[in-house]
Amino acid sequence: MATDQTDKEFIYQHWKHAHEQDQGNHLVFRPATNDFPPSRGRVEFILREKDVCNFVDIASGDGQQEIKCKLVWENGTGSISIDYPNGRHRTFKIICVQADRLVLDEIY
């Protein structure tokens, strides 16, 4: 769980969903530089300091669509929220954050 500055430093990078490694409700992300097996597409988060993020989603024709969003730290909960310009809001519990692995559980 992200509880100190060191954990927050790990989270600020470009993450790709390693869906092959998901376990139950836990979504596993790896740095974008990771060697991923072939896939028909992967969602990505680019998380930056100052609460800036981009969400890269699978678009029509197997392309990619990048959407600017806002990263919100849910104080004291070990959770983050992603706010999209269209009003969509997603909240994730941080299960694990390391330099090479981010595990999230989406809270519905």
N, C-alpha and C positions, 0 to 999 in steps of 0.2 A: 504494500500500500504506500502511496506517496505521502510521506509525512514530513520530510525535511528538504532542505535546499538541494542536497545531492540527488534525491529522487526526482525532483523537478528538472534538474539539469539533464537527466537521462531521457525524460519524456519529450524534450524539445528536439525533434528530428523528423525525418520523413519515414513514415511507417507504411508497410503494405500488409494486407491481410493474408496470413498464411493459413488459409481455411483448412488445409490438410491436417493441421496441428490442433484445430479446435477440439475441445473436450467438453461435452455437454453444452452448457450455456456460456462457457468461457471462450471468448474470441481471442485468437493469438495473432499478434502482429510482429513482424520482423523489420529491421531497417531495410529501406528500399535497395540498398546495395547487396542484400543477401542474394544468394543463388537460389531462385525459386524454380520448381518444376513447371512444365507447361500448364497453362490454365486459359480458360476462355475469357478471363478478366479478373482483376483484383481491385477491390476498393482500397483506397489509400487515405491516410491522414497526414498532412504536413503541419506539425504543431510547432509554433514559434513562440518565443517570449513576447511579453506584452499582450498576451491573450489573442494573438492572431493565428488563424489556422486556415487551411484549405482542405476541402474534401474532394477527392477524385473518385468519381463513380463511373460505372460502366454505362456507356451511352448507346444509342441505337447504332446498328451496324458494327457492333463490337468495338466501337471507339471509346474514348474517354472524355468525360466532362468534368472540368475543375470548377468548384464552387467555393467562393470565399465564405468563411464562417468565423464565429467568435468562440474562443475557448474560455470557459468559466470554471474556476476552481470552486467547488462546493466546500467551503471552509469547515474543517473538522470532521468531514465525513469520509475522506478517502475517495471522493468521487469527482468526476469532471462532467461538465455539460458542454454540448456543442449546439450553438444557436445558428441557424441558417437564415439567410435573408428572406426566404419565403414564409418565415414564421415557424418552421419545423424546429423541434427541440428534442435532443436525445441526451440522456444521462447514462453515464457508465461508472460502475464501481471499479476502481483500480485494484485488481487482484495481485498483479506483480508488475514491477517496472525495473528493468535492467538495461544496460547499454545495448544489448542485442535481443531483447524480448520485452514485449508489452502485452499483458493479458488483461482483458476487460470483460466485464459482465454487464450487458445492457439492462438498465432498470426501466421497466415499462410502467 
